[in-house]
């Protein structure tokens, strides 16, 4: 009976470890996804800032 309880404990410990590992991987994936979105947004802002020089400063002040 004791060996059966020991086996159950080992199995439960293994399953708990797998659950924790799975949760850890889910968190890592969420962090990577958020980081990619942040970097993409940052790249978009950098393009807007770098293209700002293409916008004429006297836009709208020219008479036709």
Helices and strands as residue ranges (DSSP letters): H 2-50, G 51-54
